[in-house]
Amino acid sequence: MLTIKVLGSGCANCKHLEKLTLKVIDQLGVDAEVVKVTDPAKYADYGVMSTPGLVINEKTVSSGRIPSVGEITTFVTSALT
């Protein structure tokens, strides 16, 4: 099972990233837990200085922008191998 963390305060961009990530997981049929991290003190643990951030299995894959569905798909499938 993958652990996917969406880092952000709950702003519109963070919510959009979470929505896209859930869509990709559903489309791929991947067993994953999606966790929202809203504590700014935790962002630095992942090297994220601007949100939204996306962390898969404790590896930061995106920060400061909303990746496309294709990019998120690549991030998730890469984490499966």
Buried (B, 14 or more C-beta within 10 A) or exposed (E): EBEBBBBBBEEEBBBBBBEBBBEBBEEBEBEBEEEBBEEEEBBEEBEBEEBBBBBBEEEBBBBEBBBEEEBBBBBBEEBEE
